[in-house]
Amino acid sequence: MTTIVQFPLQEGRALTDAEIDKLHSEAFRDLEGRISDCVWMSVIALEMVERALQGREDKHEKAMFAVFESAKKLKQLKADYQAAWHGEEMSDL
């Protein structure tokens, strides 16, 4: 397994598996608010871009697609987070 984050050593000793699990679980729990904020900002952006973009030019279509896909993926991320929290299966996306 590849180490993504190196946790600081405490008192010159390596962290135990239980300590690492605790740090990971705290980090996982802390993500919920940030994920929810991103979802809401993407929904607001989608509503704003729908009103702001007039016409069917290619650049308008691309902007709508990008914002819509971002909102969709963030909503799926939140659903996957909740599923993981409750020990359920996540989507295959």
C-alpha positions as MATLAB code, in Angstrom:
seq = 'MTTIVQFPLQEGRALTDAEIDKLHSEAFRDLEGRISDCVWMSVIALEMVERALQGREDKHEKAMFAVFESAKKLKQLKADYQAAWHGEEMSDL';
ca = [
       0.000    0.000    0.000;
       1.284    3.469   -0.867;
       1.445    6.041    1.906;
      -0.446    9.160    0.862;
       0.015   11.188    4.020;
       2.858   10.850    6.482;
       1.622   11.429    9.991;
       3.996   13.091   12.415;
       5.820   10.854   14.833;
       4.990   11.340   18.481;
       7.819   11.280   20.991;
      10.179    9.648   18.504;
       8.060    6.537   17.989;
       6.043    5.231   15.090;
       2.271    5.485   15.266;
       0.350    2.313   15.974;
      -2.235    0.984   13.539;
      -4.974    2.056   15.962;
      -3.596    5.613   16.082;
      -3.415    5.759   12.287;
      -6.983    4.413   12.035;
      -8.147    7.103   14.456;
      -6.459    9.838   12.407;
      -7.963    8.479    9.191;
     -11.448    8.286   10.701;
     -11.227   11.866   11.984;
     -10.085   13.061    8.553;
     -12.933   11.134    6.916;
     -15.519   12.667    9.249;
     -14.101   16.149    8.679;
     -14.761   15.848    4.940;
     -18.550   15.847    5.274;
     -18.946   19.602    5.743;
     -16.514   20.410    2.967;
     -18.212   18.038    0.543;
     -21.621   19.521    1.389;
     -20.280   23.042    0.846;
     -18.964   22.046   -2.580;
     -22.285   20.478   -3.524;
     -24.213   23.616   -2.578;
     -21.766   25.901   -4.393;
     -22.087   23.774   -7.536;
     -25.889   23.956   -7.353;
     -25.714   27.746   -6.986;
     -23.253   27.951   -9.886;
     -25.563   25.847  -12.040;
     -28.533   28.106  -11.285;
     -26.470   31.212  -12.024;
     -24.997   29.931  -15.269;
     -28.440   28.884  -16.520;
     -29.649   32.470  -16.135;
     -26.453   34.137  -17.314;
     -25.882   32.212  -20.529;
     -28.115   33.242  -23.369;
     -27.997   31.579  -26.753;
     -26.811   28.293  -28.129;
     -23.236   29.134  -29.061;
     -20.642   26.409  -28.598;
     -19.003   28.229  -25.669;
     -22.361   28.446  -23.872;
     -23.007   24.745  -24.380;
     -19.534   23.865  -23.072;
     -19.916   26.104  -20.011;
     -23.301   24.586  -19.158;
     -21.936   21.083  -19.632;
     -18.932   21.740  -17.378;
     -20.998   23.251  -14.571;
     -23.720   20.599  -14.839;
     -21.200   17.731  -14.794;
     -19.381   19.273  -11.818;
     -22.627   19.523   -9.874;
     -23.569   15.956  -10.809;
     -20.180   14.545   -9.790;
     -20.189   16.428   -6.480;
     -23.666   15.129   -5.670;
     -22.442   11.604   -6.420;
     -19.371   12.180   -4.231;
     -21.645   13.190   -1.356;
     -23.831   10.106   -1.901;
     -20.713    7.897   -1.970;
     -19.412    9.544    1.195;
     -22.706    8.881    2.962;
     -22.737    5.292    1.718;
     -19.196    4.750    2.991;
     -20.149    6.308    6.327;
     -22.971    3.815    6.706;
     -20.919    0.881    5.433;
     -22.843    0.602    2.191;
     -21.523    0.109   -1.329;
     -20.500    3.157   -3.299;
     -21.293    3.799   -6.963;
     -19.032    2.532   -9.710;
     -18.451    6.021  -11.156;
];
